[in-house]
Amino acid sequence: MHYPKDLQTMTFIGIIKEVTDNKEEAEVLLKKVLEIDPNYPEALYFYGIKEGKKGDYRKSVQLIQKAIEHQSKGATKELSEYYQNLGSALWKLNLRFDAFKAWKKALELNPEQKTAEEYLEKFSNEYGMPVAPSKEFDDYYAFQSMKIEQYMKKNNKSEFDNLDETNIVIKKIIETWETIVKRKNLSELSIEEKIKIFQKTKVNY
């Protein structure tokens, strides 16, 4: 195969071949670009998309994250697209909160990023958080998030110091949660009523 000298041209031809179903040639071209420049962002990004289409979402995330790292900070529209697709790959890996962060970043970089906006709306629960596998988990994660935020504020910190502290706090939150579900049938309550109960319930850390 004859290769153009320009990396951008090589990447563009690779994308065209992918779209026209010449997937093997597309892969050869993108790999060649990355052989010449392992940090070339456009090739990293489109190779990440290609891996995602094959179902290798972990590889897709790695490649798109590297593309973001090496893309010009001024290329906001391109970076917005990168973050949107990063969010989609993260969602497939069930990394729901990380996916939301990526989609929100996509919108921050480009408010006209409609796909990210649609996904945030589609995959949000009534608490404005990533939808969980079941309604009960939606309620629990909302409670957990609220209590972790209160814990951090009370202790004047932004993150846990270590894994032991994390496990202790989460264990106490779960124990408190179990007392709530024994006393209340949350499925019968409105979102406002549930939030009020969550806010009033104290966790003894």
Sequence and secondary structure as in RCSB ss.txt:
>XXXX:A:sequence
MHYPKDLQTMTFIGIIKEVTDNKEEAEVLLKKVLEIDPNYPEALYFYGIKEGKKGDYRKSVQLIQKAIEHQSKGA
TKELSEYYQNLGSALWKLNLRFDAFKAWKKALELNPEQKTAEEYLEKFSNEYGMPVAPSKEFDDYYAFQSMKIEQ
YMKKNNKSEFDNLDETNIVIKKIIETWETIVKRKNLSELSIEEKIKIFQKTKVNY
>XXXX:A:secstr
    S HHHHHHHHHHHHHTT HHHHHHHHHHHHHH TT HHHHHHHHHHHHHTT HHHHHHHHHHHHHHS TT 
HHHHHHHHHHHHHHHHHTT HHHHHHHHHHHHHH TT HHHHHHHHHTB TTSSB  SSHHHHHHHHHHHHHHHH
HHHHTT SS SSHHHHHHHHHHHHHHHHHHHHH  GGGS HHHHHHHHHH     
